[in-house]
């Protein structure tokens, strides 16, 4: 019997951190890593936390619910509702402990949300209407991330 020849594989720093964690060796995964293959270089960015799901935002002037999905790069997609007004996420992302997204509302407003994940795991930040920048509010979540 001949031995099968195996091609060596390169592991990202994140994969090494996961393997060490499984082995009981505590290390933090890096914020970003790069995998180099023979044909190309692939950048891998860790989002920092997962913001997908249905969750509530308590604004200083309103209450809304978002329904988000998040891809492996941290990009956010989804919708929102505030009473009878519905919104669509135009863009958004999680980057490290920061989050941002823009919601286009059915009443014509376009809300820009920026925030940060606090040490308690809750998100908080500010928002303003891109069509009326003087219309601003603060926001926070009860849910932890």
C-alpha positions in Angstrom: 0.0 0.0 0.0 1.3 3.4 -0.8 0.8 6.3 1.5 -1.5 9.1 0.3 0.3 12.3 -0.3 -1.2 15.2 1.5 -0.9 18.9 0.6 0.0 21.0 3.6 -2.6 23.6 4.5 -2.0 27.0 6.0 -4.0 28.0 9.0 -5.1 31.6 9.8 -4.2 33.1 13.1 -7.9 32.8 14.0 -8.0 29.1 13.2 -4.9 28.6 15.4 -6.6 30.5 18.2 -9.6 28.3 17.9 -7.5 25.1 18.0 -5.6 26.3 21.0 -8.8 27.2 22.7 -10.2 23.7 22.1 -7.0 22.3 23.6 -7.6 24.4 26.7 -4.9 27.0 26.0 -6.6 30.4 26.4 -5.7 32.9 23.7 -7.7 35.7 22.2 -8.5 35.5 18.5 -6.9 38.4 16.6 -9.0 41.3 15.3 -8.0 40.4 11.8 -5.9 37.8 10.0 -4.5 37.1 6.6 -4.4 33.7 4.9 -1.8 33.3 2.1 -2.3 30.6 -0.5 -0.2 29.8 -3.6 -2.5 31.7 -5.9 -3.9 34.6 -3.8 -4.1 36.4 -0.5 -7.4 36.4 1.3 -8.1 39.0 4.0 -10.3 37.9 6.9 -11.9 40.4 9.2 -13.4 39.5 12.5 -16.6 41.4 13.1 -16.2 41.6 16.9 -19.7 40.5 17.9 -22.8 39.2 16.2 -25.7 41.7 15.9 -28.0 39.5 13.9 -31.6 38.8 15.1 -34.6 40.7 16.2 -33.9 43.3 18.9 -35.3 46.6 20.2 -33.7 50.1 20.1 -34.8 52.6 22.8 -34.3 56.0 21.3 -34.6 59.2 23.3 -37.5 60.1 21.0 -38.9 56.8 19.7 -38.9 53.0 20.1 -38.1 50.7 17.2 -37.4 47.0 16.4 -34.8 45.8 14.0 -34.5 42.4 12.3 -31.0 42.0 11.1 -28.8 39.4 9.5 -25.0 39.6 9.6 -22.5 38.0 7.2 -19.1 36.7 8.0 -17.4 40.0 7.2 -19.7 41.9 9.6 -22.0 43.5 7.0 -25.6 44.0 8.2 -28.8 43.5 6.2 -32.4 43.8 7.3 -35.4 45.8 8.2 -36.9 47.9 11.0 -40.3 49.0 12.2 -41.4 51.9 14.4 -45.2 51.8 14.9 -46.8 52.1 11.4 -43.5 53.2 9.8 -41.3 50.5 8.2 -37.7 50.8 7.2 -35.1 49.0 5.1 -31.4 48.9 6.0 -29.5 50.6 3.2 -26.1 49.6 4.6 -24.5 48.7 7.9 -21.7 46.8 9.6 -20.1 45.6 12.8 -16.5 46.5 13.0 -14.7 45.5 16.2 -16.9 46.8 19.1 -18.5 49.5 16.8 -21.8 49.2 14.9 -23.3 51.5 12.2 -26.3 51.3 9.9 -28.6 53.5 7.9 -32.3 52.9 7.7 -34.5 54.3 5.0 -38.0 54.9 6.5 -41.3 54.7 4.7 -42.1 58.3 5.9 -39.1 59.7 4.0 -36.6 59.9 6.9 -33.2 58.3 6.5 -31.7 57.5 9.9 -28.0 57.1 10.4 -27.2 55.1 13.5 -23.7 54.8 15.0 -22.9 53.0 18.3 -20.5 51.0 20.4 -20.8 47.8 22.4 -20.2 48.7 26.0 -18.5 46.6 28.7 -22.0 45.5 29.8 -22.6 44.1 26.3 -25.3 46.6 25.4 -25.2 48.8 22.3 -25.6 52.5 22.6 -25.0 55.5 20.4 -26.5 58.4 18.5 -28.7 58.8 15.4 -29.8 61.6 13.1 -31.9 62.0 10.1 -29.7 62.5 7.0 -32.5 64.6 5.4 -32.7 66.8 8.6 -29.4 66.6 10.5 -30.7 68.7 13.4 -33.1 65.9 14.2 -30.9 63.9 16.5 -31.4 61.3 19.3 -29.5 58.9 21.5 -30.2 55.2 21.6 -29.5 52.1 23.7 -30.5 48.4 23.6 -31.7 46.3 26.5 -30.3 43.2 24.8 -26.7 42.3 25.3 -24.4 41.2 22.5 
